[in-house]
Amino acid sequence: MKIIFAGVALGCLLLDQLTKIAAVRFLDPQEPPVLLRGLLTLRLIRNPGAAFSLGENLTIAFALLAVVVITFVGVRLVPRVNHPGWAVALGLLVAGVSGNLMDRIFRAPGFLRGHVVDFFQLPHFAIFNIADICITSAAAMIMVLAVIKNVGLDGHRYARRDVSESEQGRAEDRDPTAQPDGER
């Protein structure tokens, strides 16, 4: 599973960085190309904040948080992964966080304060990049795996407790002679 994680993380990070290099080199912020009949515009911006340009004065905090996330995933989660879906999800997360962190480290205006290169724009939506797509995809996959499919990092499926079973369990805890509804 670690090979899947590493392949996704490195492949998506490389794709993110290459597309950002191409965007900076070839896109004119004053004349953004409109593609797919207006569904996609390649509008180059440099974002000092997070999604939707929130927290523009918190660039250093976002950079430090990214380091914490990457470290936590690498040290605490990846060693426990034994499911391909989790390997992909965590690879996407690390790729996305690393891609934007690289901008914050290496781009102007300076170390840990660099602005993230964004260039994909959908109608009436924020401008984003491949790293953002990776982070969003990772979040969706984690929700599906953990909440919908109840699959843990180790690949085991955890049984859901029915609400009525849960309520019954609490009733039995209070009154050991209590019986399920319909058996009274």
N, C-alpha and C positions, 0 to 999 in steps of 0.2 A: 504494500500500500504506500510505502514511503516513496517508491519510484513514481507512482501515479501522482502523488502530492508534488514531488519535485518537478516532474515533467510539466504539470499544469502551472505551477508557480513560475517556473523559469520561462516557459513558452509564452504565457500571457504577459509576464513582465517585459519580455523582449518585444512582443507585439505592441504593448503600450508605449515603450520608449521609441521604437521605430516610427510609429504613427505620430508621436509628438514631434520628433525630429523633422518628419516630412511636413507636418502642419506648419511649423515655424518657418521652414525653408520655402514652402510653395504657396501658402495661403496669404492673401492680401486682406487684412482686417477691414479695409474700406470697400472691397468688392468681393464678398463671400460667394462662392459658387452655390447655386441652388440646384439640388438634385431630386430625382424621383418626383417630378411635378410639384415641388415645394414641400414634400414630406421631410426632407433633410437638407439643412443648410450647413455648410462648412465655415462657421464663423469663429475665427481665431480670437481668443481672449486669454488674458493671464489673470488667474483668480487667486487672490491672497487668502481667501477664506475657505470654507467647506462648501457643501452642496448649497446651491442657490446663493452663493457668495456670502453666506452667513458667517459671522465671526471674523471679519476681515482683519481685526486687530489681534487675533489669537493664533497667528501663524506658528509661532514657536510652540505654543501649547499643542496644536495639532501635530506638529512634527514629533514632539516628545510622546504624545499619546500613540502615535503610529509605531514608535520604537517599542513601547510597552506591549501593544497588540501583537506585533511580529514576534517578540520574545516569548510572550505567553503561549501563542499558538505553537511556536517551534519547540519550546521546552516542555510544556505541560500537555498539549493536545496531540500533536503529531506522533509522539512515541506510543500513544494509546490507540491510534487509528487502526482498525482492522475491517474497514468497510469501504468499498470503492467510492460510494457517494460522498462519504465524509472526506476522503482523500481529495476528491475533486473540489468540494466546497471549501475546504481549508486552503487548498492550493490557490483557488480563485481569490480568497480573502487576502492571503499573503501577497499575491501578485498585485492586487489593487492597492492595498495599503503601501506596499513597497514602491509602486510606480509613482504615486503622488508624493511619497516621502522623498524619493530621489529628486523630484522637482523642487521640493522645499529645501533640500540640501544644496543642490548644484545650480539652481537658476537664480537670476537676479530677483530681488535686490541683495541677497547674500545668504550665507550659511544659516540654515534653520528658519529663514524668513523668505525663501524663494516662493515665487508665485507659480501655481500649477497651470500647465497649459491645457486649456479646454478648447474643443473645436466642433463637436457634434451638436447640432441644435435641431430639435423637433419643434413643430408649431406649438406655441404657447407653453413652452417647457424650458427648463434650465439648459445651459450649455454644459456639456460633459465630455469625458474622454473614455478610452478603453479601461483604464484603472477603475473609473466609476462604474462601468458596466460590470466589471469583475466583482466589485464589492456588492453591488445590488444583486447579482446572480448568486453570490455566496450566501447572502442573507436569505434569499428565497429558498435555496437548497437546504439551508440549515433549518428553516421553518418546516419545510416538507419532511425532512428526515426526523427531526426531533418531535414535532407536534403532530403531524398527520400520520406518519408511518411508525412513530415511536421506536426509532432505531438509534441505539447508542453508538458512541465512537467505536466500541469494540465489535459492532455488527449485530449484537443481540437485540431482538425485538422485545420491548417491555409491554406487558399486558396493561390495558387501561382498565381502571376500575369504574364500573357503571355507577352513576350517581346514586341509584337506589341501593346498590351494594355498599357504597360508602356511607350513606345515611344509616343503613342497617347495621353496619359495623359500629357506628357511633352509638346506636341504640343499645346494642349488645354490650358495649363497654359500660354503659350506665346501668343496665338491668340485665343480668345474666339469664333471667328467665324469659326475656322478651323473645317473641317469635316473629318471623316474617309476616307481613300483611297477608291476610287470606288464610292463615293457619291458626287463627285465634278462635 
